Each structure stands twice: as C-alpha cells, then as structure tokens.
C-alpha cells in the first residue's frame, strides 16, 4: 500500500465481506505493516515519542476491526500543528485481529437471547455448561450500560498541557492502572496551544482537551462493565494534575497564593445506559442513591475526598469529606481562623471546613455539621416523655451518637446498644470519633462506647428481643429489672426497600416483643424517614406503604396508648426528617405536651453538666419540644386519605357554610349580637337567675359563641392540686379567693377529652351564663365534635392532635333555635 493511500482503512470491512480467506489474511498482513509504519513514523515526528498502549497482565487480546478516516480540514496547518494515531501492533496470535463473524452468525448470537460479545472471545458449544456459574459482574460487562467519569482540573502546568507525548503517556498509564484496555488513541496538537486526544478502549473511550494558558484540562472517561471507576480518580489527578507552581512543580517557583493556586479537580460520576431495576436498586452509585446525589454526580463540590469505601459482612460503608464551591465559613471556622468583620474570606470557601458524610448502602445516614440536630431530635423527646428513664435500649446506632445523647441523662443506669455490624462501630471510632465523643460529659469516658453505663452488643436486634421478650418466652421469665424504660429504633428508614426494613417495621411479632420488653411507662421512639408532603398519595400506596403498615400495626396493638409524630427540618437532609413516639401509658401525653419552661427545668435537673461548662445540648430545649407538639399539616392530609376516611377528618376546620353567632358585650355592638343576657326570677326558688336568649334565628349546626369559647383558659390538674393544698395549710385561715376560684373551675370547667392530658378548660364568656338542664331533650346546644364512633379517641390521629382544643371547646346548635328562645345546654355536655 502506498503511504498516502487510505482506501484500505476506509473499506476494510467491505474487503472482509468480499475476499476469500487467503485474500483476507493477505490484507491483514498489509494492514499490519501499514499500521506499524504509521505508529513508528508518527511517534518520532517533531521529536515526539508517543507511548504504545499497554495490555494489562492477565487480559486476553480481543478480536477487533480497526478503521480510521482523517479529514484534511486544515491544509495550511493554521489550526492543527500535528496529528498522531497510535494503536497496538499485532503480535504472535494477534492483538488487532479481524472478526470474521458473518451477518448470519451475528443474527444467531442475538437470536439466542444474549448480546453479541463486545471484544469477548466466542465460547465453543462445549464450554457452555462450564460457565453456568459465571459471576454477575462478568455478564454485566457486556450489557448496554456503563459508567461515565468527567474530570476538570485547573492550575496545571502549561508545558505539560501542551505536550502531546507527555499527555499521551499520562493517558496510557491511567488506562493501564485502571485495568482497562486501550486499543488505540488519536491526538491533535492545535495552533497556537492546546492538545485534544481521544483513546478507544475495548470498554469504550477516554478523551481530553487542554487549555495551557489557563492551566485547565477536561477529561472524559466512559467504560462498560461493572468495574468501578471511582478508584481511578486519584491516579487521574496524579497523572494529569502537574502543578504549575510550588516545590513539586517543574520550575519550582513559589505560588502567589498557595491556597488558590494549588491544583484542584472537579469531577462527576454517573451510571449510564439501561440496567434492570433490581441491579439499579442494589447499586450504591445509581442516580437514585443518596451517595450519587450528594457526592458523585455533581461537579459543584470543591472537595470530594473518599475516606472510607468498604463492604462489611452486612452492608456497604462509605464516608466522604465534601465542600461545596459556594460554601462559606461556619462560626467555628471563623473563630479558628480569627476572621475579622471585614475579612473577605467570610464570602468564600477558602477557610470553610469540609463536611463528613456517612452512607450505608448508598443511603445518607449522618452529616457532621447537622448530626447533633438529628440525634438530639431522635433521643430527647422520647427520654423526656418518660418520668425517669433508667434502662434504655438502642437498636442500631453504630456511629455512637445516639448512645452519646442517651448518656447525657443522669437518670440512665444502663444503656444497651444492640448493633449488628461490629465493623461499623470500628470505622466510627476511627473516622467519626466526634459522634461517640463523651469526653465533655461529666463522669463519662472519652468514648461513649467505653462508658461504664454502656453495653455494646454485636448481634441481631430482632433476635435479641425475640430471645428475651418474644411471645414464646414465658411471662415468668421476663424480669422487671430487665425491662426498658425507653427503646430507640435507630435503624433503616421504613421506606428503604430492603428485607431488613420489612423485618424491623412490619413484623407484628417483633413489635410485640418490644412492648413486652418495656416497663409500664415505657416509650418507644422510631425514626421514620422523610416527612410526608401534602401531594403524597394515600399512605398505603407508594414509597411510604411500609411506614403505613407499621403505623397500622402499632395503632391496633393493645399496649399502645398514644402515638405522636413530629418533624425536624435541621437534620441536614433535603427534606424534614420525621420521628414517631409511641407510649404505653396515658401519662406520657401529659409530659409530651409539657410547657417549654417545664421541659427546660427538667433539662436543668436531669442532663449532666459538662467539663467545658458549655450546655450539653446544642439544639434541643423546651421550645424545641413545643415545636414538635403539633403535627405538620401534611401528616393530617395524608392520614385523611386513608380508605375509608377516618371519622374525624370531616371536622378539619369550621364548616364555612355555617354561621357563627356571638354575644356582643358592648352596647354599640348590640346590633351584631345574636344573644342577650337577661335576669329572670326562678318561679320555684324565687331567686334571680341569669339566662341567655337568642335574638336571631339560629340554624342547626351553626356555631354558638365561638369567640367567647375561644377565650376559655386552660389550667392543669397539677395547678389545681397545688391551689387545693394552699387552702389546707394549717394556720392560714380560710383562703376565700382560692376557694372561690376552685369552685368556679369545678362548675364551669371541664377536662380535655384527650386521655392523659391533665388539662382543664374553663369557660369565661357568655356560655358560662347559659342555664343547664338535665333533660337532654330540652337542650338545644351541644358539642361541635361528636363522640368518636369507637367510643374513644384513636391512639393515632393527626386530626385530633392538631385540633383537640377546638374539639374540647366549640359548641353548635343541635336544632333550630328561634329568636326569643332560651339557649340551654345539657348538664353533662362535656362528660
């Protein structure tokens, strides 16, 4: 072949189809000679020495067809300085071979249900059974799917970025270190500066382009098959990130600003192509995983440093340090670097600390900057819902942070942590020590895992409770001293589609074992994943169906007294995280709805002091608990999408088709009043009485004196008990004011319908002047909220929790009331 003749390259496939076997072999020999001359000449042009591709040890030479076509787009050499092609030379039994499979053979391959091999030797018919147990990864290599790695590197040495041979050497070495197969590569040196190269891999391709003046190179690596590309990133950064200044640079010149002039790389990794849904779900780098979303997929992280990437016997564990390009210093960063008010670094990421993220099986578990908010929200609401938690069990919590928060309570004598994965705890000790740091807690150990009150068991949490408290364990064998006051489930989210989540959250036998393990005042706390949205479907449909099943099991359990849901928006996740408190006793409700000052006082009494003198709690306090007490609207909305719709959902807010009839107290407002108060002499007793009469027609269902009822005041059982004790103090005489007040509360007040709330509402408006009747048939005013058909308030109902005060107070006309008719209420209206 003439060196200038490229027809053989253009039509080699056609030759294969037309020539006889002998002619094909002759063409191959000619082609091999042509390639060898091109490689030899191209590698020495202009003083360049371009490296040959390498075949990794243990790899078989694939069968490939090499084709190439060049376009003379720059005849005057004004844009392209030089071009080079380099490929493997055929040796012995051959690297560059000709795949002579006919169209019929190719069709047969596809018809047999597989995909034709990509560079894989055909198997003989007799070898079919030998590979029946072939690893899934080997099979995945030939599926229409792959991995895509994009890397941008800046502050790179200009001479390196303009050297075709040095860049080619870096590419060849990276491919070899990544255990990939480089079939050939093609480079162009551009005018005045810059190099573009593309390498054809057996697995797909690698390419890059450089901007020497700007010190920038962008790379693109795509491969088929299951072999991870992430381990190649450090080698790519080392091979292509040649510094342009500093002691390790070629010139050895000092950097003007070592922080901003150092070599920096931005990269992103994506899974590409089409995978079976099961393979996607099981791949921790799939774009549906948290690890992909938070770390690997984006190009906007200035720091992406892999700290841990390992597989334990039970799960994959990944820890990363990340820093967004737009992150700014925290308060701690500012203090650490002595930033002044006008320091420009407040607005950049220059001194901002990276955040450490923990992922299990690709799901985000904890973030260093917000883990205190998460773990305090998980632990303390349940702990303070118990009067004095002594024994606490933690299921999961391998990072140690849940244990840390439990050990802050001085009442705790035993904290039993049941964690399946011992490797997770070892990794947490080494790489997440701040999460199990108890060094600042008075009378504790430096590591919470080593605290004398802590017992860390490496076993299956379900088995632990089944063996000791399961339904098959005789009640006589369950000792009171072994029971727990608080149990914390700090495991997977219920929406995680795993067998473990099924066993933890939808197994009635396991929930029964948990209940049997709890004391009479026992409290169970469960982190239940992402908070719902008002746009979510019926709760038993979609991704939260498992959570709904768990709720139904808990609601129907005989030992459940109350269930409270709450959210915390500061856990660091993209959406608020939700939690569930489950109580065995009615008294739990009273503590759950404690006032902020009560909780703050309990914190003062119970939480251990610190060595530093700082508060042991950085997020939780009485006001935080107060914010948890009313379930967000979305919980109510989704709850009311249950089928059938719960009874109370018909009472979410006042009926806008009904009128509100109020009593006007001022003379100038009398025209707007629907009632008047009269003094009438009682015919039987001869005494004057105050009575209320309608001045307008009032329809059945209309609201009666809603404004006055909304002004009722609340008083707790504890407050009334204290007042009663004051009247019994010897030597003080009769305390008339207190006694009269207690009598007024006793007659005009009524307890909340919420069991265990220990709250009383006292009417102080016009309704307390309404006359009462023992004849229910004569009464024309009744409660707005009827009794629940079951005869009791459901143990879980966001509707009742959000609207209990309205249900406890508002009255409606039970029938039409004519103008001039007296308004009467039944004397047992609130009973």
C-alpha positions, 0 to 999 in steps of 0.5 A: 500500500502506498503511504498516502493511500487510505482506501484500505482503512476506509473499506476494510470491512467491505474487503472482509465481506468480499475476499476469500480467506487467503485474500483476507489474511493477505490484507491483514498482513498489509494492514499490519505493516501499514499500521506499524509504519504509521505508529513508528513514523508518527511517534518520532515526528517533531521529536515526539515519542508517543507511548504504545498502549499497554495490555494489562497482565492477565487480559486476553487480546480481543478480536477487533476491526480497526478503521480510521478516516482523517479529514484534511480540514486544515491544509495550511496547518493554521489550526492543527500543528500535528496529528498522531494515531497510535494503536497496538501492533499485532503480535504472535496470535494477534492483538488487532485481529479481524472478526470474521463473524458473518451477518448470519452468525451475528443474527444467531448470537442475538437470536439466542437471547444474549448480546453479541460479545463486545471484544469477548472471545466466542465460547465453543458449544462445549464450554457452555455448561462450564460457565453456568456459574459465571459471576454477575459482574462478568455478564454485566460487562457486556450489557448496554450500560456503563459508567461515565467519569468527567474530570476538570482540573485547573492550575496545571502546568502549561508545558505539560498541557501542551505536550502531546507525548507527555499527555499521551503517556499520562493517558496510557498509564491511567488506562493501564492502572485502571485495568482497562484496555486501550486499543488505540488513541488519536491526538491533535496538537492545535495552533497556537496551544492546546492538545485534544486526544481521544483513546478507544478502549475495548470498554469504550473511550477516554478523551481530553482537551487542554487549555495551557494558558489557563492551566485547565484540562477536561477529561472524559472517561466512559467504560462498560462493565461493572468495574468501578471507576471511582478508584481511578480518580486519584491516579487521574489527578496524579497523572494529569494534575502537574502543578504549575507552581510550588516545590513539586512543580517543574520550575519550582517557583513559589505560588502567589497564593498557595491556597488558590493556586494549588491544583484542584479537580472537579469531577462527576460520576454517573451510571449510564445506559439501561440496567434492570431495576433490581441491579439499579436498586442494589447499586450504591452509585445509581442516580437514585442513591443518596451517595450519587446525589450528594457526592458523585454526580455533581461537579459543584463540590470543591472537595470530594475526598473518599475516606472510607469505601468498604463492604462489611459482612452486612452492608456497604460503608462509605464516608466522604469529606465534601465542600461545596464551591459556594460554601462559606465559613461556619462560626467555628471556622471563623473563630479558628481562623480569627476572621475579622468583620471585614475579612473577605474570606467570610464570602468564600470557601477558602477557610470553610471546613469540609463536611463528613458524610456517612452512607450505608448502602448508598443511603445518607445516614449522618452529616457532621455539621447537622448530626447533633440536630438529628440525634438530639431530635431522635433521643430527647423527646422520647427520654423526656416523655418518660418520668425517669428513664433508667434502662434504655435500649438502642437498636442500631446506632453504630456511629455512637451518637445516639448512645452519646445523647442517651448518656447525657441523662443522669437518670440512665443506669444502663444503656444497651446498644444492640448493633449488628455490624461490629465493623461499623462501630470500628470505622466510627471510632476511627473516622467519626470519633466526634459522634461517640465523643463523651469526653465533655460529659461529666463522669463519662469516658472519652468514648461513649462506647467505653462508658461504664453505663454502656453495653455494646452488643454485636448481634441481631436486634430482632433476635435479641428481643425475640430471645428475651421478650418474644411471645414464646418466652414465658411471662415468668421469665421476663424480669422487671429489672430487665425491662426498658424504660425507653427503646430507640429504633435507630435503624433503616428508614421504613421506606428503604426497600430492603428485607431488613426494613420489612423485618424491623417495621412490619413484623407484628411479632417483633413489635410485640416483643418490644412492648413486652420488653418495656416497663409500664411507662415505657416509650418507644421512639422510631425514626421514620424517614422523610416527612410526608408532603401534602401531594403524597398519595394515600399512605398505603400506596407508594414509597411510604406503604411500609411506614403505613403498615407499621403505623397500622400495626402499632395503632391496633396493638393493645399496649399502645396508648398514644402515638405522636409524630413530629418533624425536624427540618435541621437534620441536614437532609433535603427534606424534614426528617420525621420521628414517631413516639409511641407510649404505653401509658396515658401519662406520657401525653401529659409530659409530651405536651409539657410547657417549654419552661417545664421541659427546660427545668427538667433539662436543668435537673436531669442532663449532666453538666459538662467539663467545658461548662458549655450546655450539653445540648446544642439544639434541643430545649423546651421550645424545641419540644413545643415545636414538635407538639403539633403535627405538620399539616401534611401528616393530617392530609395524608392520614385523611386519605386513608380508605375509608376516611377516618371519622374525624377528618370531616371536622378539619376546620369550621364548616364555612357554610355555617354561621357563627353567632356571638354575644356582643358585650358592648352596647354599640355592638348590640346590633351584631349580637345574636344573644342577650343576657337577661335576669329572670326570677326562678318561679320555684326558688324565687331567686334571680337567675341569669339566662341567655336568649337568642335574638336571631334565628339560629340554624342547626349546626351553626356555631354558638359563641365561638369567640367567647369559647375561644377565650376559655383558659386552660389550667392543669390538674397539677395547678389545681392540686397545688391551689387545693393544698394552699387552702389546707395549710394549717394556720392560714385561715380560710383562703376565700379567693382560692376557694372561690376560684376552685369552685368556679373551675369545678362548675364551669370547667371541664377536662380535655377529652384527650386521655392523659392530658391533665388539662382543664378548660374553663369557660369565661364568656357568655356560655358560662351564663347559659342555664343547664338542664338535665333533660337532654331533650330540652337542650338545644346546644351541644358539642361541635365534635361528636363522640368518636364512633369507637367510643374513644379517641384513636391512639393515632390521629393527626386530626385530633392532635392538631385540633383537640382544643377546638374539639374540647371547646366549640359548641353548635346548635343541635336544632333550630333555635328561634329568636326569643328562645332560651339557649340551654345546654345539657348538664353533662355536655362535656362528660 
